[in-house]
């Protein structure tokens, strides 16, 4: 039996979370973590989870149905619920959770009232310039993820040519830096000691990272045997050029942060 009833992957875009989610799901014992609460909209959540949004359904009942559906999908037949929560989704998510559990004394209490005992996994990408470049290129090109064989897994727009935009990279750099700070401040306010994983460690040793997560969850590490990454890196020579150019133009304040 696992040591936890659930886990939340606390992260921000382009930190390797899709890779880790797919690895965990592929084990068959660690739930099916996805961004079930991504958009700040009950309607979007309902549509994504296949929950009816009939006009006569009160919001309070709709919330109960949404969270029940997420629990079912995020658990499957594994007995363990998993989900991914991007920082930009956090405030709306916690507001809805507060409506479900108005008498709970803290965010942590509300989370565990709904999802049971939780492991919090903080997945970060220390190099915020690389993270920002990855995000800008994905937004511009429309391609967000591809498989190891090169086929596209997720495309959100028609193919477009990406172009270097220092202002947009800087804006993303600042936003992702703030997201990390916000996560850390929240962990401290809730007295949570998350399992910390970096993009660098995950990309260098996906199976080893997967084993580490399974071990912390109280699951057999052997469930990672034979599991291979289901997504490939999109970074290429163009990405490296943009990173180098931005660092050169922006100065020392945009060097890579420590990974510890």
C-alpha positions in Angstrom: 0.0 0.0 0.0 1.3 3.5 -0.8 2.1 5.9 2.1 -0.2 8.5 0.6 -3.7 8.7 -0.9 -2.6 11.3 -3.5 0.0 13.6 -4.8 0.2 17.0 -6.5 2.9 17.9 -9.0 3.4 21.6 -8.2 5.1 23.3 -11.2 5.1 25.9 -14.0 5.1 25.5 -17.8 8.1 24.0 -19.6 9.6 22.4 -16.5 9.3 18.8 -17.7 6.0 18.1 -16.0 4.5 16.4 -19.1 7.4 13.9 -19.1 7.0 13.2 -15.4 3.2 12.8 -15.7 3.6 10.3 -18.5 6.2 8.3 -16.7 4.1 8.1 -13.5 1.0 7.1 -15.4 2.9 4.4 -17.4 3.8 2.6 -14.1 0.2 1.5 -13.7 0.5 2.1 -9.9 0.8 5.8 -9.5 -2.5 7.3 -10.8 -2.9 9.3 -13.9 -1.6 12.8 -13.2 -2.9 15.6 -15.5 -3.9 19.2 -15.3 -7.5 18.5 -14.4 -7.9 22.1 -13.0 -6.0 24.0 -15.6 -8.2 26.9 -16.9 -9.8 29.3 -14.3 -13.3 28.2 -15.2 -15.8 25.7 -13.8 -17.2 25.3 -17.3 -13.7 24.4 -18.7 -13.1 21.9 -15.9 -16.6 20.3 -16.5 -16.0 19.9 -20.2 -12.5 18.5 -19.7 -13.8 15.9 -17.2 -17.1 15.1 -19.0 -19.3 16.5 -16.3 -22.7 17.8 -17.2 -23.2 21.6 -16.9 -27.0 21.7 -17.1 -28.3 25.2 -16.2 -30.3 23.8 -13.2 -27.2 22.4 -11.5 -26.1 24.7 -8.6 -22.5 25.7 -8.5 -21.9 23.9 -5.2 -23.2 20.6 -6.7 -21.2 21.2 -9.9 -18.0 21.6 -7.8 -18.7 18.3 -6.1 -19.2 16.5 -9.4 -16.1 18.1 -10.9 -13.9 17.1 -8.0 -15.4 13.6 -7.9 -14.8 13.1 -11.6 -11.2 14.4 -11.3 -10.6 11.9 -8.4 -11.9 9.1 -10.6 -9.9 9.9 -13.6 -6.7 10.8 -11.7 -6.8 7.5 -9.8 -8.1 5.0 -12.3 -7.6 1.5 -11.0 -4.3 2.3 -9.2 -5.7 3.3 -5.8 -3.6 6.5 -5.8 -4.7 9.9 -7.1 -2.3 12.1 -9.0 -2.7 15.6 -10.5 -0.6 18.4 -11.9 -1.2 22.0 -10.8 0.5 24.8 -12.7 1.1 27.9 -10.5 -1.0 30.1 -12.7 -4.0 27.8 -12.0 -3.4 27.9 -8.2 -5.5 30.8 -7.0 -8.8 29.8 -8.8 -8.3 26.2 -7.8 -7.9 27.0 -4.1 -10.9 29.4 -4.2 -13.1 26.5 -5.5 -11.7 24.1 -3.0 -12.4 26.7 -0.3 -16.1 26.7 -1.4 -16.2 22.9 -0.9 -14.5 23.0 2.5 -15.4 26.4 4.1 -14.7 25.2 7.6 -11.2 23.8 7.0 -8.6 25.9 8.8 -5.9 26.0 6.0 -5.2 25.3 2.4 -3.5 22.0 3.4 -6.5 20.9 5.4 -8.8 21.7 2.5 -6.7 19.7 0.1 -6.4 16.7 2.4 -10.2 16.8 3.2 -10.8 16.2 -0.5 -7.8 14.2 -1.7 -6.6 12.5 1.5 -3.0 12.5 2.7 -0.9 14.1 0.0 2.7 14.2 -1.2 3.7 17.5 -2.7 6.2 17.3 -5.5 7.9 20.6 -6.5 9.2 20.3 -10.0 11.3 23.4 -11.1 13.6 24.4 -13.9 16.5 26.3 -12.4 17.6 27.9 -15.7 14.8 30.4 -16.1 16.2 31.7 -19.4 16.0 28.3 -21.0 12.5 27.9 -19.5 11.4 31.2 -20.9 12.9 30.5 -24.3 11.2 27.1 -24.4 7.8 28.7 -23.6 8.1 31.5 -26.1 9.1 29.1 -28.9 6.2 26.8 -28.1 3.7 29.7 -28.1 5.0 31.1 -31.3 5.4 27.8 -33.2 2.2 26.2 -31.8 4.2 23.0 -31.0 4.3 22.1 -27.3 5.3 18.4 -27.2 6.6 15.7 -29.6 7.2 12.0 -29.2 10.7 10.4 -29.2 10.1 9.4 -32.9 9.5 13.0 -33.8 5.7 12.9 -34.3 3.7 15.7 -32.7 1.9 15.0 -29.5 0.5 18.4 -28.7 0.0 21.3 -31.1 -2.2 24.3 -30.2 -2.1 26.2 -33.4 -1.2 25.9 -37.1 2.6 25.8 -37.7 4.2 29.2 -37.5 7.7 30.4 -37.8 9.2 31.4 -34.4 11.2 34.6 -34.0 13.5 36.0 -31.3 11.6 38.4 -29.0 13.7 39.6 -26.1 10.8 41.5 -24.4 8.7 38.4 -24.4 11.5 36.2 -23.1 12.2 38.7 -20.3 8.5 38.7 -19.4 8.4 34.9 -19.2 11.6 34.9 -17.2 10.1 37.2 -14.6 6.8 35.3 -14.5 8.5 31.9 -14.0 10.8 33.3 -11.4 7.8 34.7 -9.5 6.0 31.3 -9.8 8.9 29.5 -8.1 8.9 32.1 -5.3 5.1 31.9 -4.9 5.3 28.1 -4.6 8.0 28.3 -2.0 6.2 30.9 0.0 3.0 28.8 0.0 4.9 25.6 1.1 6.4 27.6 4.0 3.0 29.1 5.0 1.5 25.6 5.0 4.5 24.0 6.7 4.9 21.6 3.7 8.3 20.0 2.9 7.8 19.0 -0.7 9.8 16.5 -2.7 12.0 18.7 -4.8 12.9 17.7 -8.4 14.6 19.7 -11.1 14.1 19.6 -14.8 17.9 19.0 -15.1 17.7 15.8 -12.9 14.6 14.6 -14.6 15.9 15.0 -18.2 19.3 13.5 -17.3 17.9 10.4 -15.6 14.1 10.0 -16.2 13.9 6.4 -14.9 16.0 7.2 -11.8 13.8 10.2 -11.0 10.7 8.1 -11.5 12.1 5.5 -9.0 12.8 8.2 -6.5 9.2 9.5 -6.7 7.8 6.0 -6.4 10.0 5.4 -3.3 8.7 8.5 -1.7 5.1 7.5 -2.4 5.8 4.2 -0.7 5.5 2.2 -3.9 7.7 -0.5 -5.3 10.5 1.1 -7.3 10.4 -1.9 -9.7 7.3 -0.4 -11.2 9.7 1.9 -13.1 11.4 -1.0 -14.8 11.1 -0.8 -18.6 9.4 2.7 -18.5 10.8 4.9 -21.1 10.2 8.7 -21.8 7.1 9.4 -23.9 8.2 12.9 -24.9 11.3 14.3 -26.5 13.2 17.5 -25.9 12.2 20.3 -28.3 15.3 22.4 -27.6 17.7 22.6 -30.5 20.4 24.9 -31.9 17.9 27.7 -32.3 17.0 27.5 -28.7 20.6 27.6 -27.6 21.2 30.6 -29.8 18.3 32.5 -28.3 19.4 31.6 -24.8 23.0 32.8 -25.5 21.8 36.0 -27.2 19.4 36.8 -24.3 22.1 36.3 -21.7 24.5 38.4 -23.6 22.0 41.3 -24.0 20.5 41.1 -20.5 23.6 40.7 -18.4 24.6 38.7 -15.3 21.2 38.9 -13.6 19.8 36.3 -16.0 22.4 33.6 -15.3 21.2 30.1 -14.2 19.9 29.9 -10.7 21.3 27.2 -8.3 19.5 23.9 -8.6 19.5 23.0 -4.9 
